[in-house]
């Protein structure tokens, strides 16, 4: 089994789509660990605020098969594969860490390069895996988060079930 961490984000009907994605993830990956849920401004384009979180789970799926499962969940949440990169998203599921894999494959770059640049990825990951060692930096996720400059991008914890 491989330990996996995935960032989830949405800014299109975000609460509903995050709840839907979590439901689908729980069906496929028993023992799903879920971070706090955060709201933050869109990055890279003008748009509604995003709702973000990170989930962790163990899987026997290959990286390619895991990506296929995540794309299926994105599609269930209304994501079109041909959507622009820096645009509103009904659902974005990005693999942050796949075990201790380091490198570039046709499917992904691991660990995800944005992980150490985006508070809405690193902060929620620290919620559920603070003691986990980053496979390149060789420091704990909690330590990396404690040293992160959070001033440029504020996030607030929210309850996705409150409307």
N, C-alpha and C positions, 0 to 999 in steps of 0.2 A: 504494500500500500504506500502511496505517495501522499505526503501532506501538501495541500494546495491552499492558496489564499487568492481570493478573487474580489476585485472592487466592483461594486454595482452603483450605477448612477443614472438618474433620470431628471429631465426638466419638462417633460410633456406628460400631463396628467400624472405627475410624479408619485404622489402617495399611492394611487391605485396601482401603478406599474411596479413600484418597489414591493408592495404587498404581493402582487401576482408573481413577481420573480422569486421572492422568498418562498412562496408556496411551492413553486416548481422546483427550486433548489432543494427544499426539504424532502420532496418526493424522491428525488434522484440520489441525494447524498445524506443518508441517516447520520445523526450526530452533528449536524451543521452547527457551527459556532458563529454567532452574529454579533458584530460590534454595535455600539450606539449608532443612531442614525443622525446625520448632520445635514444642515441646510447651509448652502453657501452660494455666492454669486457665480454666474457662468464665467468661465475662463476661456479667453481666445476669441470670444464673439459676444455680441449683445443678445441677451435672452433672459428668460425667466430663471429664477434661482434653481439650482440643482439640489437634489436630495441624494446623499451618498452614504455608503456603508461598506464594510468589508466582511466577507464570510470566509470561514476556514472549514476544511473537511479533508478526509482521507479518501483516496480513490485508487482503484486498480486500473482505471482508464489510461490509455496512452495520452500524450499531449494532444495529438491530432484528434482522437476521439473525444477528449474533454472539450476541446474548442468546438467541435460539432455539437455537443450537448448544449454548451453555452449559447451558441448561435440559434439553436432551436428555441431556447428560452427567450432570447432577444426577440425572435420572430413572434412568439406567443404574445409578447408585450407590444407588438406593433412596429418593431424596428425593421426598416427596409435596408437590405445589404448595400444598396447603392447610395445611401444617404451621405451628404457631405461630411467631411471630417470635423470641421469646426462649426457645428450647427446644433440646433436643439435635438435632443434624443429622447425617445420613449424608453429606451433601455440600452445601457452600455455595460457589458460584463467583460472586464479585463483581468487576465491572469497576472497577478503580481509576482507570485512565487510558485514554482512547481518543484517541490522537494528542494534539493540544493543545486538544481540544474543552473548552469551558467553558460550562456552562449546565444548565438543567433541560429534559428532554424527557419525553414520556410514558413512555419506557422506562427512563430513568436520570437521576441527577444526577451531572454530571462537572465536575471530578474528584470522586471519591467523597468525601463529607464526612468519613467515618470515617478516611480515610487518614492524616490528621494527628493523629488522636486515639487510634489503636490501634497499639500497638507491633508486634502480630503481622501488621499490614499494612505499616507503614512500614519496619520492620527488614528483613524479607525483600526488600522492593522495593529497599532500599539495597544488598543483596547483589548484585543483578544490574543495577542501573541507578543507581549512586551519582552519576554526573555528569549525569543527566537533570534538566532544569529543571522544577520544578513550575509548571504553567501559570497559577496564580493568585498564588502566593507569589514567583515569579521567583527562586527559590533552588534549589540542587541538592538532590536527594533525600538525598544523603550529608550535606550540611550540616544539613538539617532533622533527620535521624536523630541526628547527633552532638549536637544541642541538645535532643533529646527527653528528658524526665524518665522514665527507665525503672524507677525504684524501685517504683512502685505495681503493676507487672505484670511479674513475672519470666517469662522464657522460657528454655528450654534446647534446644540443638541435639540432634537425635536422628537415628538411622538407621532409616528405616521398613522396611528389609529385615531388621533384627534383631528376632527375636521372643522 
